[in-house]
Amino acid sequence: MYQKVTLDNGVHILTEDVPHVRSVAVGYWVDVGSRDENPEINGISHFIEHLMFKGTEKRTAKDIAEALDAVGGQLNAFTTKEYTCYYARVLDEHFDLAVDLLSDMLFSSKFAAHDIERERNVIIEEIKMYEDAPDELVHDIFAGSLWQGHALGRPIIGTSEVIARLSRDDIVNFYNTHYKPGKIVVAVAGNIRHEEVVKKLRPIFESREGSVQSRKMTSPAPSCEVTCRNKDTEQVHLCVGTPGLSLDHEKIYVFQVINTVLGGGLSSRLFQEIREKRGLVYSVYSYHTSYHDTGLFCIYAGLSRHNVDEVLELIFKQVEDIQKNGVKEEELQRAKDQLKGNLYLSLENVSTRMSRLGKSQLYLGKVVPPEEIVARVNMVTADEVKELAGKMLKPEYFSLAAIGPWQGCSCLEKFRNRNGKTGG
């Protein structure tokens, strides 16, 4: 059971006591990500995340790196389209150290000019590394095809051109605008009492001031573009999909069932039909990502060029089948049991529990109990699956992205020429 307190300045503190473990996971969640960037500063949220590890008024970068290593703990961070998270996992006896370190990083980072220049080069190298990983890069290209011209369609990491010209003023101004108390959620899970957490955190956060403007959100309109990038690789990496649902949508659990049936595991339709029965791919799966006001549903496959046409046809055959015929009762029950098992198994990890607290507060303003999630999944019917698939998975809603030696694939050519919009 979780507990929550909101300070007068808007900082939310959520805790979950897990008494049978020795560890504690602490996460500082900031409600800012690449969605809050315009094209001229795309990648700045991720840049700031990097700089948080480069030194504060009382700690050097080496001090930050050594602090939790010295006690066997973990310290890391990540940036998404809509939020940034700084987190630590330590033994319960080192909770104070983790909080002191994260707070120092969040509020006292120096953003020194020489650190910015050094980290600029690091990020540009990270972008180059990403460009050399087509199985990862294709997902960013797909988001750009689905939401062309919208912030959700731009890469979190940015581009080398933008990163190269970001100034210290750009960075400090963005930090001062967005790293405000009302945009911060602190999530703690593990062997720790709620009262102890609040006692430790209150004096750190309650003195922080700053008004927060609500995020100016323009919902993306699907562009249904097709982007095929030629690259000399052994495989073609393919993403095809549609807009999805926000986390608070009333049909979100229906869509989770659809995703599970289509590509959510070894027993899924796509894995069984394309890999197990025909041996056409090594990797094929689907996933659904929710944002504040929309979502993204994607099917990925990595395959040889001469298999592209057949695999793309098989993907759409399965999509069409679930649209027209829905799912069988045994298939529906198996998907429900899989979702239930995945949820409960994930809760055995305190870091996952912490993440659930932070993300739920940012997106829902509350934490939905696991029992309620399972109950809502169990309420999903075959008729609901068929109806939602019919609405969400229409062929005209699909976008496609491909990287690799795709030329000569007739199915891709047909898809590219469908609306006369192509990318190369």
Buried (B, 14 or more C-beta within 10 A) or exposed (E): EBBBBEBEBBBBBBBBBBEEBEBBBBBBBBBBBBBBBEEEBBBBBBBBBBBBBBBBEEBEBEEBEEBBEEEEBBBEBEBBBBBBBBBBBBBBEBBEBBBBBBBBBBBEBBBBEEBBEBBBEEBBEBBEEBEEEBBEBBBBBBBBBBBBEBBBBBBBBBBBEBBEEBEBEBBEEBBEBBBBBBBBBBBBBBBBEBEBBBEBBBEBBEEBEBEBEEBEBEEBEBBBBBBBBEBEBEBBBBBBBBBBBBBEBEBBBBBBBBBBBBBBBEBBBBBBBBBEEEEBBEBBBBBBBBBBBBBBBBBBBBBBBEBBBBBBEBBBEBBEBBBEEBBEEEBBEBBBBBBBEEBEEBBEBBBBBBBBBBBBBBBEEEBEEBEEBBEBBEEBBBEBBBBBBEEBBEEEBBBBBBBBBBEEBEBBBEBBEBEEBBBE
